[in-house]
Each structure stands twice: as structure tokens, then as C-alpha cells.
Amino acid sequence: MNADREATDYVREVSKLSTGEHFKIHMAPGGGWAAKIYPVEQE
């Protein structure tokens, strides 16, 4: 990543997690992280 040099560079990723499940994120130097977390209907 080049978040410390190009502020418009980003990666969009969609993930489905089960209750209690964890995931790791990478924090680039000079970058940031944002999330939109919401429940989905059970199939």
C-alpha cells in the first residue's frame, strides 16, 4: 500500500462474518481504516 503517499488509493473488501468471528486488518503507515458493519438477514 502507499497510503502515506497517495491519499486517494484504497481497497474495498466485503466480508461476511459469523457472530463471535474475528478478522485482522492491515494498517498502512499514514493510512487509516473505516468499516460499515451491519447485520444481514439469515438465509
C-alpha positions as CSV (number, residue, x, y, z in Angstrom):
1,M,0.0,0.0,0.0
2,N,1.0,3.6,-0.5
3,A,-1.4,5.4,1.9
4,D,1.4,7.6,3.1
5,R,2.0,8.9,-0.4
6,E,-1.4,8.8,-2.2
7,A,-4.4,9.5,-0.1
8,T,-6.9,8.5,-2.8
9,D,-5.6,5.0,-3.0
10,Y,-7.9,2.5,-1.3
11,V,-9.1,-1.1,-1.3
12,R,-12.7,-2.1,-0.9
13,E,-13.3,-5.5,0.6
14,V,-16.6,-7.2,1.5
15,S,-16.6,-9.9,4.2
16,K,-19.3,-11.9,5.9
17,L,-18.6,-12.9,9.5
18,S,-20.4,-15.1,11.9
19,T,-21.2,-14.0,15.4
20,G,-18.0,-14.0,17.5
21,E,-15.8,-14.4,14.5
22,H,-12.7,-12.1,14.2
23,F,-10.7,-10.8,11.3
24,K,-7.4,-8.9,11.0
25,I,-6.8,-5.7,9.2
26,H,-3.5,-4.1,7.9
27,M,-2.9,-0.5,9.0
28,A,-0.6,1.2,6.5
29,P,1.7,3.9,7.8
30,G,0.0,7.3,7.3
31,G,-3.2,5.5,6.3
32,G,-6.5,4.7,8.1
33,W,-9.3,2.3,8.2
34,A,-13.1,2.5,8.0
35,A,-15.9,-0.1,8.2
36,K,-19.6,-0.3,7.6
37,I,-20.8,-3.1,9.8
38,Y,-24.4,-4.2,9.7
39,P,-26.5,-7.4,10.3
40,V,-27.8,-9.4,7.3
41,E,-30.9,-11.5,7.2
42,Q,-30.3,-15.2,7.8
43,E,-30.9,-17.4,4.7
